[in-house]
């Protein structure tokens, strides 16, 4: 394990966009929100009450988006998770360099990639109820897990097989439901839709109504009443710790929500959504990247306020 400390960036030094390796350049107004969603804000998160948005770098707001601080990262962030009980603890998946951990809100980072396969880490998650259990999706490889906060890694399960091909998880969420072996499920958003696996890692399966473990054992997957659009990639997932059956998803068609663990979904925001996150203690408080703009909702997505990041 190595530790790296980086000097704070000035606003003018901040470079938006997750494609740093492709030669992105600094914008004249360094922290503008009105930039392409898929490059500027790959991920968003709540760190306690603080707001986070990340791509090539990380920005943090302690005042509900009124002002922002730019923070450095070792490489472009593709996935970001926060500790539900310890604000300041951040876990990030990188475009290069594996995974890193910060214990000071993103001001410095430690490499935590021992045993992890090489490749882009597209998504990360912290296990519900087990804050030292980390998950990471490595592009082209599979789902990996660490039981010691990233100190050591092992392969948990191969990539899900959907629509006649293996699919890379684009997003991960650990969800504590009253079903299954301990009730913990890992949901994955993929280019071909939504899937999930119990924490026994026995088999990926569709999200369906009824007792999920019974369906898993029987191999029967009755269709959901109102699933997410199967023609769209699920770019981001968020699980509400205060209400585990409440989920949010970011798709090209907007932000969607489910109140029953992902069986029935409803559309709560129009526009191309690249990221969404929910407050750890308030399932109605959201942050999302919609059409390249950061927006905040306090009522579960019924109404949104644009955050001026400039």
C-alpha positions as CSV (number, residue, x, y, z in Angstrom):
1,X,0.0,0.0,0.0
2,X,1.3,3.5,-0.8
3,X,0.1,6.9,0.1
4,X,0.1,9.9,-2.1
5,X,-0.6,13.5,-1.1
6,X,-1.3,16.1,-3.7
7,X,-1.4,19.9,-3.4
8,X,-4.8,21.5,-3.7
9,X,-5.7,22.7,-7.1
10,X,-6.8,26.3,-7.9
11,X,-10.0,26.8,-9.7
12,X,-8.1,27.8,-12.8
13,X,-6.0,24.6,-12.7
14,X,-9.1,22.4,-12.5
15,X,-9.6,20.3,-15.7
16,X,-13.0,18.8,-16.2
17,X,-13.6,15.6,-18.1
18,X,-13.0,11.9,-17.5
19,X,-10.9,11.5,-20.7
20,X,-7.7,13.0,-19.5
21,X,-5.7,10.2,-21.2
22,X,-7.2,11.4,-24.4
23,X,-5.9,14.9,-24.1
24,X,-8.5,17.0,-22.5
25,X,-7.6,20.7,-22.0
26,X,-8.4,23.2,-19.3
27,X,-11.6,25.2,-19.8
28,X,-11.5,29.0,-19.6
29,X,-14.0,28.9,-16.7
30,X,-12.6,26.0,-14.8
31,X,-15.7,24.7,-12.8
32,X,-18.5,25.2,-15.3
33,X,-21.4,22.7,-15.0
34,X,-22.7,23.1,-18.6
35,X,-20.3,20.6,-20.2
36,X,-20.9,17.2,-21.6
37,X,-22.3,14.9,-18.9
38,X,-20.4,11.8,-20.0
39,X,-17.0,13.6,-19.6
40,X,-17.4,16.2,-16.9
41,X,-19.3,14.4,-14.2
42,X,-18.7,10.7,-14.4
43,X,-19.9,10.2,-10.8
44,X,-21.6,12.1,-8.0
45,X,-21.9,11.2,-4.3
46,X,-22.9,12.4,-0.9
47,X,-20.2,12.4,1.8
48,X,-22.4,13.0,4.8
49,X,-24.0,16.3,3.9
50,X,-21.3,17.3,1.5
51,X,-21.8,17.0,-2.3
52,X,-19.2,15.4,-4.6
53,X,-18.8,15.3,-8.3
54,X,-15.9,13.7,-10.1
55,X,-14.3,13.1,-13.5
56,X,-10.7,13.9,-14.2
57,X,-10.7,15.6,-10.8
58,X,-12.9,16.0,-7.8
59,X,-15.1,18.9,-6.7
60,X,-16.6,19.1,-3.2
61,X,-19.3,21.4,-1.8
62,X,-20.0,21.8,1.9
63,X,-22.9,24.3,1.4
64,X,-25.4,22.5,-0.9
65,X,-23.7,23.5,-4.1
66,X,-23.3,27.2,-3.4
67,X,-19.5,27.0,-3.6
68,X,-17.1,24.3,-4.6
69,X,-13.5,23.3,-3.8
70,X,-11.4,21.5,-6.4
71,X,-9.4,18.5,-5.2
72,X,-6.8,16.4,-7.0
73,X,-6.9,12.7,-7.7
74,X,-4.2,10.2,-9.0
75,X,-6.2,9.5,-12.2
76,X,-9.6,10.0,-13.7
77,X,-12.4,8.7,-11.4
78,X,-14.9,6.3,-13.0
79,X,-16.5,5.1,-9.8
80,X,-17.0,6.6,-6.3
81,X,-18.4,5.3,-3.1
82,X,-18.6,6.9,0.4
83,X,-18.6,5.4,3.9
84,X,-22.2,5.4,5.3
85,X,-21.1,6.1,8.9
86,X,-17.8,7.9,8.5
87,X,-17.9,11.1,6.5
88,X,-14.6,11.8,4.8
89,X,-13.9,8.2,3.8
90,X,-14.0,8.0,0.0
91,X,-13.4,4.9,-2.2
92,X,-12.7,5.5,-5.9
93,X,-12.2,3.4,-9.0
94,X,-9.8,4.8,-11.5
95,X,-9.3,4.8,-15.2
96,X,-5.8,3.7,-14.5
97,X,-4.1,2.6,-11.2
98,X,-6.9,0.4,-9.7
99,X,-8.7,1.7,-6.6
100,X,-7.8,4.4,-4.0
101,X,-9.0,5.3,-0.6
102,X,-9.2,8.8,1.0
103,X,-9.8,9.3,4.7
104,X,-9.9,13.1,4.6
105,X,-12.6,13.9,2.1
106,X,-10.5,13.6,-1.0
107,X,-7.5,15.8,0.0
108,X,-5.1,12.8,-0.1
109,X,-5.4,9.2,-1.4
110,X,-3.9,5.8,-0.7
111,X,-3.6,3.0,-3.3
112,X,-5.6,-0.1,-2.3
113,X,-5.2,-2.5,-5.2
114,X,-3.3,-5.5,-3.9
115,X,-4.4,-8.6,-5.8
116,X,-6.9,-6.6,-8.0
117,X,-6.9,-7.3,-11.7
118,X,-5.4,-4.6,-13.9
119,X,-7.8,-2.5,-16.0
120,X,-10.2,0.4,-15.7
121,X,-12.4,0.2,-12.6
122,X,-15.7,1.3,-13.9
123,X,-17.7,1.0,-10.7
124,X,-17.3,0.6,-6.9
125,X,-19.5,0.0,-3.9
126,X,-19.4,-0.4,-0.1
127,X,-21.4,-3.3,1.2
128,X,-24.6,-2.4,3.0
129,X,-24.0,-3.0,6.7
130,X,-20.4,-4.0,6.2
131,X,-18.4,-0.9,5.7
132,X,-15.0,-2.7,5.3
133,X,-16.4,-4.9,2.4
134,X,-15.7,-3.2,-0.9
135,X,-16.7,-4.2,-4.4
136,X,-15.1,-3.2,-7.7
137,X,-16.0,-3.9,-11.3
138,X,-12.9,-4.2,-13.5
139,X,-13.6,-3.6,-17.2
140,X,-13.3,-6.8,-19.2
141,X,-12.8,-9.0,-16.1
142,X,-15.5,-9.3,-13.5
143,X,-16.7,-8.3,-10.0
144,X,-14.0,-8.2,-7.3
145,X,-14.4,-8.0,-3.5
146,X,-12.2,-6.9,-0.6
147,X,-13.1,-7.8,3.0
148,X,-10.5,-5.5,4.5
149,X,-11.3,-2.0,3.1
150,X,-9.3,-2.6,-0.1
151,X,-6.2,-4.1,1.5
152,X,-6.6,-7.4,-0.4
153,X,-8.8,-8.4,-3.3
154,X,-10.2,-11.6,-4.8
155,X,-12.5,-12.3,-7.7
156,X,-16.2,-12.7,-6.6
157,X,-17.9,-13.5,-9.8
158,X,-17.5,-13.1,-13.6
159,X,-19.3,-10.4,-15.5
160,X,-23.1,-11.0,-16.0
161,X,-24.3,-12.7,-19.1
162,X,-27.0,-10.6,-20.7
163,X,-28.5,-10.7,-24.2
164,X,-26.0,-13.3,-25.4
165,X,-22.9,-11.6,-24.2
166,X,-20.9,-10.8,-21.1
167,X,-21.6,-7.3,-20.0
168,X,-19.4,-5.0,-17.9
169,X,-21.0,-3.4,-14.9
170,X,-21.2,0.4,-15.3
171,X,-22.6,0.9,-11.8
172,X,-22.8,-1.0,-8.6
173,X,-25.0,-0.7,-5.5
174,X,-25.1,-2.9,-2.4
175,X,-28.7,-3.2,-1.2
176,X,-29.9,-4.6,2.1
177,X,-33.3,-6.3,1.4
178,X,-35.3,-8.7,3.6
179,X,-34.6,-11.6,1.2
180,X,-31.7,-13.8,0.4
181,X,-28.7,-15.1,2.3
182,X,-28.4,-12.3,4.8
183,X,-30.5,-10.1,2.6
184,X,-27.6,-8.4,0.9
185,X,-27.7,-8.0,-2.9
186,X,-25.2,-6.4,-5.3
187,X,-27.1,-4.6,-8.1
188,X,-25.3,-3.9,-11.3
189,X,-26.2,-1.5,-14.1
190,X,-24.9,-2.6,-17.5
191,X,-25.1,-1.5,-21.1
192,X,-27.9,-4.1,-21.5
193,X,-29.9,-3.2,-18.4
194,X,-30.2,-4.1,-14.7
195,X,-29.1,-7.3,-13.0
196,X,-28.2,-8.4,-9.5
197,X,-26.4,-11.2,-7.5
198,X,-26.8,-12.2,-3.9
199,X,-23.7,-11.9,-1.7
200,X,-23.2,-15.7,-2.0
201,X,-22.2,-14.8,-5.6
202,X,-23.9,-17.9,-6.9
203,X,-25.6,-16.5,-10.0
204,X,-26.5,-13.2,-11.6
205,X,-30.3,-12.9,-12.1
206,X,-32.9,-10.5,-13.3
207,X,-34.8,-8.4,-10.7
208,X,-38.2,-9.9,-10.4
209,X,-41.2,-9.8,-8.0
210,X,-41.7,-12.3,-5.2
211,X,-39.1,-14.0,-3.1
212,X,-35.9,-13.5,-4.9
213,X,-34.1,-16.5,-3.4
214,X,-36.9,-18.8,-4.2
215,X,-36.7,-17.7,-7.8
216,X,-32.9,-18.1,-7.7
217,X,-33.1,-21.6,-6.5
218,X,-35.9,-22.6,-8.9
219,X,-34.4,-20.8,-11.9
220,X,-37.7,-19.1,-12.5
221,X,-37.7,-15.4,-13.3
222,X,-41.2,-14.0,-13.7
223,X,-41.1,-10.6,-15.5
224,X,-41.2,-7.4,-13.6
225,X,-44.3,-5.3,-13.9
226,X,-42.6,-2.1,-14.9
227,X,-38.8,-2.6,-15.4
228,X,-36.3,-0.1,-16.6
229,X,-36.1,0.4,-20.4
230,X,-34.0,-2.6,-21.6
231,X,-32.8,-0.7,-24.6
232,X,-30.8,1.8,-22.5
233,X,-27.6,1.4,-20.5
234,X,-27.9,1.9,-16.7
235,X,-25.1,4.4,-16.1
236,X,-25.5,4.8,-12.3
237,X,-27.3,3.3,-9.4
238,X,-28.0,4.6,-5.9
239,X,-29.5,2.8,-2.9
240,X,-31.0,4.7,-0.1
241,X,-29.6,3.4,3.2
242,X,-32.5,5.0,5.1
243,X,-35.0,3.1,3.0
244,X,-33.2,0.1,1.4
245,X,-36.0,-0.7,-1.1
246,X,-35.7,2.7,-2.6
247,X,-33.3,2.8,-5.6
248,X,-32.4,5.4,-8.2
249,X,-30.9,4.9,-11.6
250,X,-29.4,7.2,-14.3
251,X,-30.1,6.3,-17.9
252,X,-29.9,8.2,-21.2
253,X,-33.7,8.9,-20.8
254,X,-33.3,10.4,-17.3
255,X,-33.5,9.5,-13.6
256,X,-35.7,6.6,-12.6
257,X,-36.7,5.4,-9.2
258,X,-38.1,2.2,-7.6
259,X,-39.7,1.9,-4.2
260,X,-39.7,-2.0,-4.1
261,X,-36.1,-3.0,-4.7
262,X,-36.1,-2.5,-8.4
263,X,-39.2,-4.4,-9.5
264,X,-41.3,-1.4,-10.5
265,X,-39.7,1.7,-11.8
266,X,-41.0,5.2,-12.5
267,X,-39.5,8.2,-14.4
268,X,-38.7,11.2,-12.2
269,X,-36.5,13.4,-14.4
270,X,-36.1,13.9,-18.1
271,X,-32.8,14.4,-19.8
272,X,-29.7,12.4,-20.3
273,X,-28.6,11.3,-16.9
274,X,-25.0,10.3,-16.4
275,X,-24.9,10.1,-12.6
276,X,-27.2,10.0,-9.5
277,X,-26.6,9.7,-5.8
278,X,-28.9,9.7,-2.7
279,X,-28.2,11.1,0.8
280,X,-27.4,8.4,3.3
281,X,-30.0,9.5,5.8
282,X,-32.7,11.0,3.5
283,X,-34.0,8.9,0.6
284,X,-35.6,11.9,-1.0
285,X,-32.5,14.1,-1.2
286,X,-30.7,13.5,-4.5
287,X,-27.9,14.9,-6.6
288,X,-27.8,14.0,-10.3
289,X,-25.9,15.0,-13.5
290,X,-28.6,15.8,-16.2
291,X,-27.6,17.0,-19.6
292,X,-24.2,17.9,-18.3
293,X,-25.6,20.0,-15.4
294,X,-25.6,19.2,-11.7
295,X,-29.0,19.2,-10.1
296,X,-30.3,18.8,-6.6
297,X,-33.7,17.5,-5.4
298,X,-35.1,17.4,-1.9
299,X,-38.3,15.6,-2.8
300,X,-37.3,12.3,-4.5
301,X,-37.0,13.9,-7.9
302,X,-40.3,15.7,-8.2
303,X,-38.5,19.1,-8.3
304,X,-34.9,20.0,-9.1
305,X,-32.6,22.9,-8.5
306,X,-29.7,23.6,-10.9
307,X,-26.4,24.0,-9.1
308,X,-24.1,26.7,-10.6
309,X,-20.6,25.3,-10.6
310,X,-18.7,28.2,-11.9
